[in-house]
């Protein structure tokens, strides 16, 4: 069939994947001159007329389901057409391979990378569930990994659409047996929690190199899913508690999408999510922990952001083969920068360097003494993490494992929807709300040391670095201003820019003590087009401590959902 022209416009090139239901072809759209993937329903050639009708209905349902979902982590369906009496689905072509292929080639995937992949699959599921679509077949073969590091969820071939009459025959179980949730094996109606179970089983397979419940037959596999406790993953690292939480037998006791997103984001940064423990039964107790009930989905991709959440895909999935579009590079949402950008954001940097005292108020002298508690010595003789209150008998001010946020730091859930971790005792002060721009500071000492968060839901610039370059022009009047670095980067899978600089503060510049100062800022655009700036500044002599703190702040940052 190579070279065949379908519907007068799609020319088949080579087969790039196949399975029990169909074959996927790389093809060329001769009208729009782009590469596409085309899914051929080969199973329809070998079944009875009655079964063929079911297969055709499922194929059309797959196209309808995918078409309802608008998310960059879901493979886009371009067209559905009929050829040779069968439906063919035209999709974006994603160059890369599937998670199943990656596990087969490497043996297993590193925990942080698996968590990043899981984060994007979760976001894709969030978009699907919001559109009233259950995937019902989340598995490694349906997770595509693009060569540009995008992650996409594909193959909604057995998806259930809210409000549609089911095309599944009575008593029939659809989906890959290894990844069926216990409630589905028992014959109960699936819900969003069933897809999250399948995500947990997929992540287990990614880090262990084998599915968690596979036995010698489909029947024994289903029995194990319902009755047996999964073996603790040995190679999951910080992802282990998240997997255990997602694989709770009772769907009501699994984390909601909101909790799962936060836990996966922390695991992707190499941190063991403490909140996951609430969903894991205590050994030897008869009680069952209860989830917090948060079932909301994040808006990005953040992570977002993108981190950096940007997100990712490509092929060889069992049952359907690869599907994909040319990779979409991560980047901000929005058009080119206007010729004369509005001055709304200019308040941010100017306020940072000349007017913090007026905003933050008094109390600096006493608070500054607290800042001195930061400089403690840990057991190795190094500088411990910031601790603005005396360590309790049950806690320590020292950092956790290498590079992780100190255990003594507390989480600050800001009323604007974001959260960060900081030492105990930092105070909050709104700098200003100006149209779409909002700015808030956290400080231990009235502004000598502080973190500023700026959120702009209608940014004037097309990318973070362009904005920072514009702001830098306004700082040229500072005494001894010097750029340390300004470079584009990727933060939470989102396009960002890191800017670090120094200057000399004068006695007239409250609340600063006259002398050298140092500042750093990470700015990024989330997948929904909002701009976030995370800024930190301190006297120059404290920079070794402050720069370490800044890394921990970035690790702990959670943008609004």
C-alpha positions in Angstrom: 0.0 0.0 0.0 3.0 2.2 0.1 2.5 5.2 -2.2 -1.3 4.8 -2.1 -3.2 8.1 -2.3 -6.1 8.2 0.2 -9.0 10.6 -0.3 -7.2 12.3 -3.1 -4.7 14.1 -0.8 -2.9 11.8 1.7 0.0 9.7 0.2 1.1 6.8 2.3 4.9 6.5 2.9 5.9 3.7 5.3 4.3 1.9 8.2 5.5 3.2 11.5 3.5 1.0 13.9 0.9 -1.7 14.1 -1.1 -3.7 16.6 -4.1 -5.9 16.9 -6.6 -3.2 15.9 -4.8 -1.3 13.2 -1.7 0.1 11.5 -0.3 3.6 11.5 1.3 5.1 8.4 3.6 8.0 7.9 2.0 10.0 5.1 2.2 13.3 3.3 -0.7 15.7 3.0 -0.4 16.9 -0.6 -2.8 19.8 -0.1 -1.2 21.4 2.9 2.3 19.9 2.3 2.9 18.6 5.7 3.7 15.2 7.3 0.9 13.4 9.1 0.1 10.1 10.7 -2.8 8.0 9.4 -4.4 5.2 11.3 -5.8 2.3 9.3 -8.3 0.0 10.9 -7.0 -3.3 9.7 -9.1 -5.4 12.2 -12.2 -4.5 10.2 -10.9 -6.8 7.4 -11.0 -9.9 9.4 -14.1 -9.9 11.6 -17.8 -10.6 11.1 -20.2 -7.9 9.8 -21.6 -7.4 13.3 -18.2 -7.0 14.9 -17.1 -4.8 12.0 -19.9 -2.4 12.9 -18.6 -2.2 16.4 -15.1 -1.6 15.3 -16.2 1.2 12.9 -18.2 2.8 15.7 -15.2 2.7 18.0 -13.0 4.3 15.4 -15.5 7.1 14.9 -15.8 7.5 18.7 -12.0 7.8 19.0 -12.0 10.6 16.5 -14.9 12.4 18.2 -13.3 11.9 21.7 -9.9 13.3 20.6 -11.5 16.1 18.7 -13.2 17.3 21.9 -9.9 17.7 23.7 -7.9 20.9 23.2 -4.5 20.3 24.9 -1.0 20.3 23.7 -0.4 16.9 25.4 -3.1 15.2 23.4 -2.4 14.0 19.8 -4.4 16.2 17.5 -6.9 14.6 15.1 -7.0 16.4 11.7 -9.5 14.4 9.8 -11.6 11.2 9.6 -12.3 9.8 6.1 -13.5 6.6 4.5 -11.5 4.5 2.1 -12.1 1.0 0.9 -15.2 0.9 3.1 -13.3 1.6 6.3 -12.7 4.8 8.3 -9.1 6.2 8.4 -8.0 8.7 11.0 -5.6 11.5 10.1 -3.5 12.7 13.0 -0.5 14.8 13.8 2.8 13.1 13.4 5.0 13.0 16.4 8.6 12.1 15.7 10.0 9.9 18.5 8.9 6.7 20.2 6.5 5.5 22.9 7.2 5.1 26.6 6.8 1.3 26.0 9.6 1.5 23.4 11.8 3.5 25.8 11.3 0.9 28.6 12.1 -1.9 26.2 15.3 -0.2 24.9 16.6 1.1 28.2 15.2 -1.4 30.7 13.7 1.3 32.8 13.3 5.1 32.9 14.9 7.3 35.6 12.3 8.4 38.3 12.6 12.1 37.7 12.0 11.6 34.0 9.1 9.3 34.6 7.6 11.9 36.9 7.9 14.5 34.2 6.2 12.2 31.7 3.5 11.4 34.2 2.9 15.1 34.8 2.1 15.7 31.2 -0.1 12.6 30.9 -2.0 13.8 34.0 -2.5 17.2 32.3 -3.8 15.5 29.1 -6.2 13.4 31.2 -7.3 16.6 33.0 -8.2 18.2 29.7 -10.0 15.0 28.6 -12.0 14.7 31.8 -12.9 18.4 31.6 -14.3 17.6 28.1 -16.3 14.7 29.5 -14.0 12.0 28.0 -12.5 9.1 29.9 -9.5 7.6 28.1 -9.8 4.0 29.6 -6.6 2.7 28.0 -3.7 4.7 29.6 -0.6 2.5 29.2 3.1 3.0 28.2 2.3 2.2 24.5 -0.1 5.1 24.4 2.3 7.7 25.8 4.4 9.2 23.1 7.8 10.8 23.7 8.8 13.3 21.1 12.4 13.9 20.1 11.8 17.5 21.2 10.9 16.1 24.7 7.2 16.7 24.3 4.9 14.1 25.9 1.5 13.3 24.3 -1.3 10.9 25.2 -2.8 9.1 22.2 -5.2 6.4 21.2 -8.7 7.3 22.5 -10.0 4.3 20.6 -12.0 2.9 23.5 -12.7 6.2 25.2 -16.1 6.8 26.8 -17.7 10.1 26.0 -20.1 11.5 28.6 -23.6 11.4 27.3 -22.8 8.9 24.4 -24.4 5.5 24.3 -21.8 2.9 25.0 -20.6 0.7 22.1 -19.3 -1.9 24.4 -21.2 -5.2 24.5 -22.6 -6.4 27.8 -20.0 -8.1 29.9 -17.1 -7.0 27.7 -14.0 -5.6 29.3 -12.1 -3.2 27.1 -8.6 -1.8 27.6 -5.2 -3.4 28.3 -5.7 -5.9 31.1 -2.4 -5.0 32.9 -3.6 -1.4 33.4 -7.3 -1.9 34.3 -8.3 -0.4 37.6 -9.8 -2.8 40.2 -13.3 -1.2 39.9 -13.3 -1.8 36.2 -12.3 -5.5 36.7 -15.2 -5.8 39.1 -17.6 -4.4 36.4 -18.2 -1.0 38.0 -18.5 2.1 35.8 -15.1 3.8 35.4 -14.5 7.4 36.4 -11.5 9.8 36.3 -9.9 7.9 39.2 -9.7 4.8 36.9 -7.5 6.7 34.5 -5.3 7.8 37.4 -4.9 4.2 38.5 -3.8 3.3 35.0 -1.3 6.3 35.1 0.1 4.8 38.4 0.5 1.4 36.8 2.1 3.0 33.7 4.6 4.9 35.9 5.4 1.7 37.8 6.2 0.0 34.5 8.4 2.9 33.5 10.7 2.8 36.5 10.6 -1.0 37.1 10.7 -2.2 33.6 7.6 -4.5 34.1 3.9 -4.0 34.7 2.9 -4.2 38.4 0.3 -7.0 38.2 1.1 -9.1 35.1 0.7 -12.8 35.8 0.7 -15.9 33.6 -2.8 -15.2 32.1 -5.3 -12.4 31.7 -7.5 -14.0 34.3 -4.8 -14.3 36.9 -3.6 -10.8 36.1 -7.1 -9.4 36.8 -7.3 -11.4 40.0 -4.0 -9.9 41.2 -5.3 -6.4 40.4 -8.3 -6.9 42.6 -6.8 -8.9 45.5 -3.0 -8.5 45.7 -0.9 -5.7 47.0 1.6 -4.4 44.5 5.3 -5.1 45.3 7.1 -1.9 46.4 8.9 -0.4 43.4 12.7 -0.7 44.0 13.8 1.9 41.5 11.2 4.6 41.9 13.1 6.9 44.2 11.0 10.0 45.0 8.3 8.7 42.7 7.6 5.6 44.8 5.0 7.2 47.2 3.2 8.8 44.3 2.9 5.4 42.5 1.7 3.8 45.7 -0.9 6.5 46.2 -2.3 6.2 42.7 -2.5 2.4 43.0 -4.9 2.4 46.0 -7.6 -0.3 45.4 -10.4 2.0 46.4 -10.9 4.9 43.9 -12.1 7.2 46.7 -8.8 6.8 48.5 -6.6 7.8 45.5 -5.3 11.3 45.3 -7.3 13.7 43.1 -5.8 15.2 40.1 -4.7 18.3 42.0 -2.8 16.4 44.6 -1.3 14.1 42.0 -0.1 17.0 40.0 1.7 18.6 42.9 3.3 15.3 43.9 4.5 14.5 40.4 5.9 18.0 40.1 7.9 17.5 43.3 9.1 14.1 42.2 10.2 15.5 38.8 12.6 17.7 40.8 14.0 14.9 42.8 12.0 15.7 45.9 10.1 13.0 47.8 6.5 14.3 48.1 5.5 14.4 51.7 1.8 14.8 50.9 1.8 11.3 49.2 2.1 9.6 52.6 -1.5 10.6 53.5 -2.7 8.2 50.8 -0.6 5.3 51.8 -2.0 2.9 54.5 0.1 2.7 57.7 1.7 -0.7 57.9 0.0 -2.9 60.6 -2.9 -0.6 61.1 -6.5 -1.4 60.2 -7.3 2.2 59.4 -7.4 3.7 56.0 -6.1 7.2 55.3 -8.5 9.5 53.5 -7.6 11.7 50.6 -8.1 15.4 50.9 -10.7 15.3 48.2 -9.1 17.8 45.8 -10.0 16.7 42.3 -9.2 19.8 40.4 -6.7 20.0 37.5 -3.9 22.4 37.0 -4.3 24.8 34.1 -0.9 24.1 32.5 0.9 22.6 31.7 3.0 24.3 34.1 5.2 23.6 34.4 3.9 24.6 33.2 5.4 25.6 34.0 5.6 23.8 31.9 7.8 23.4 34.5 8.1 23.6 33.1 5.9 21.9 33.2 6.9 22.4 28.2 5.2 19.2 27.5 5.8 16.3 24.7 5.6 12.3 21.8 5.6 9.4 19.0 4.8 5.8 18.3 5.0 2.1 18.1 2.2 1.7 20.7 0.7 -1.7 20.9 -2.6 -1.8 19.1 -2.2 1.3 17.1 1.3 2.3 16.4 2.8 5.8 16.5 0.8 9.0 16.1 2.2 12.4 15.9 2.7 15.9 14.5 5.9 17.6 13.9 7.0 18.6 17.4 5.8 21.9 18.8 8.7 23.7 20.4 8.0 25.0 23.9 7.3 28.6 24.1 5.1 31.4 25.4 1.6 32.0 24.2 1.1 35.4 22.6 2.0 37.5 19.6 4.9 39.7 18.9 5.8 42.4 21.4 4.0 45.7 20.7 6.1 48.5 19.4 5.4 50.5 22.5 4.7 48.2 25.4 2.5 49.4 28.2 4.3 50.5 31.3 2.3 48.3 33.6 5.2 45.9 34.4 7.8 48.6 34.9 6.7 48.9 38.5 8.2 45.5 39.3 11.9 46.1 39.0 11.8 49.8 40.0 10.0 48.9 43.2 12.5 46.2 43.9 15.5 48.5 43.9 14.3 51.8 45.4 11.0 51.6 47.3 10.6 48.4 49.3 10.7 50.0 52.7 7.6 52.2 52.0 5.7 49.1 50.9 6.8 46.7 53.6 6.7 48.9 56.7 8.8 48.8 59.8 10.1 46.1 62.1 13.3 45.7 60.0 15.8 45.8 62.9 14.3 43.0 64.9 13.6 40.9 61.8 17.2 41.3 60.7 18.4 39.6 63.8 16.2 36.6 62.8 17.9 36.5 59.4 21.1 35.9 61.2 19.7 32.6 62.4 20.1 31.5 58.8 23.8 31.1 59.3 24.0 28.0 61.3 26.5 25.2 60.9 25.4 21.7 60.1 27.1 18.5 61.2 29.5 18.7 58.3 30.7 22.2 59.0 28.8 23.7 56.1 26.1 26.4 56.2 22.7 25.0 57.0 19.5 26.1 55.4 17.6 29.2 56.5 15.8 28.8 59.8 14.2 31.9 61.2 13.0 30.3 64.4 14.8 28.1 66.8 14.8 24.4 65.7 12.3 22.4 67.7 13.3 19.1 69.3 11.6 17.2 66.5 13.0 19.3 63.6 16.2 20.5 62.1 17.1 23.6 60.2 19.6 21.8 58.1 18.7 21.0 54.5 17.4 17.6 53.5 19.2 15.3 51.1 21.6 17.0 48.8 20.0 19.9 46.9 16.5 19.5 48.5 14.4 22.0 50.3 15.1 22.0 54.1 12.6 20.0 56.1 12.2 23.0 58.5 10.8 25.2 55.7 7.1 25.6 55.7 4.7 25.8 52.8 3.1 29.2 52.2 -0.3 28.9 50.4 -0.8 32.3 49.0 -4.4 33.6 48.6 -3.5 34.3 44.9 -3.4 30.6 44.3 0.4 29.9 44.2 2.5 28.3 46.9 6.2 28.3 47.9 8.3 27.0 50.7 10.2 29.4 52.9 11.6 29.5 56.4 9.1 29.9 59.1 8.1 33.5 60.1 8.4 35.3 56.8 5.7 38.0 56.4 3.6 38.7 53.3 2.9 42.1 51.9 1.1 43.0 48.7 3.2 45.3 46.6 0.4 46.3 44.3 -2.3 45.2 41.9 -2.3 47.1 38.7 -4.7 45.7 36.0 -3.5 42.2 35.1 -0.3 42.6 37.1 -0.1 41.5 40.7 3.0 41.6 42.9 3.5 40.3 46.4 6.6 40.1 48.7 7.7 37.6 51.4 10.4 38.9 53.8 11.9 38.0 57.2 13.3 41.5 57.9 11.2 44.3 56.4 12.7 44.0 52.9 16.5 43.7 53.3 16.1 40.2 52.1 13.0 39.2 50.2 11.2 37.1 47.6 8.9 38.9 45.2 6.3 37.1 43.1 4.9 38.9 40.1 2.0 37.5 38.1 0.8 39.0 34.8 -2.1 37.4 33.1 -1.9 39.8 30.1 1.9 40.3 29.5 3.2 43.0 27.1 6.1 40.9 25.8 6.3 37.9 23.7 9.0 36.1 25.8 10.6 36.4 29.2 14.1 37.6 28.0 12.6 40.4 25.9 10.9 41.7 29.0 14.0 41.4 31.2 16.0 43.3 28.6 13.4 46.1 28.6 13.5 46.2 32.4 17.3 46.3 32.4 17.3 49.5 30.5 15.6 51.1 33.5 18.3 50.0 35.8 21.2 51.6 34.1 21.1 54.6 36.5 21.8 52.4 39.5 25.3 52.8 40.9 27.6 50.1 39.7 24.9 48.2 38.0 26.4 45.0 36.5 24.7 42.1 34.7 25.9 38.8 36.0 23.9 36.7 33.6 20.7 36.9 31.5 20.0 33.8 29.5 17.0 31.9 28.1 16.2 28.6 29.8 13.5 26.1 30.4 11.8 26.2 33.7 9.1 23.6 34.5 9.0 22.7 30.8 8.2 26.3 29.9 10.3 28.9 28.1 11.9 31.3 30.6 14.9 33.4 31.3 17.2 33.7 34.3 18.5 37.2 35.1 21.1 37.9 37.8 22.7 41.3 38.5 24.4 43.4 41.2 24.5 47.1 42.1 25.5 49.4 45.0 22.7 50.7 47.2 22.9 54.2 48.5 21.9 55.3 52.0 18.9 57.1 50.5 17.6 53.8 49.0 15.4 52.4 51.9 15.2 49.8 53.3 18.7 48.8 52.1 21.8 49.2 54.2 24.2 51.2 51.9 26.5 48.8 50.1 26.6 46.1 47.5 23.4 44.2 46.7 22.6 41.2 44.6 19.4 40.0 42.9 18.2 37.1 40.7 15.0 36.6 38.8 13.4 33.6 37.0 10.7 34.7 34.6 8.7 32.3 32.5 5.5 32.1 30.5 3.1 29.3 31.4 1.2 27.3 28.9 -1.9 29.4 29.3 0.0 32.6 28.4 0.5 34.1 31.9 3.9 35.5 32.9 5.4 34.6 36.2 8.5 36.3 37.8 10.1 34.9 40.9 12.7 37.4 42.2 15.0 37.4 45.2 17.4 40.0 46.5 19.7 40.5 49.5 22.9 42.4 50.5 25.9 41.2 48.6 27.7 39.7 51.6 24.7 37.3 52.1 24.6 36.1 48.5 26.1 32.7 49.0 23.2 32.0 51.4 20.5 33.8 49.3 21.4 32.0 46.0 21.0 28.7 47.8 17.7 29.8 49.1 16.6 30.9 45.6 17.2 27.4 44.2 15.0 26.0 47.0 12.3 28.6 46.3 12.3 27.6 42.6 12.1 23.9 43.5 9.1 24.5 45.8 7.2 26.9 43.5 3.7 25.9 42.5 1.9 28.2 40.2 -1.9 28.9 40.6 -4.1 26.2 39.3 
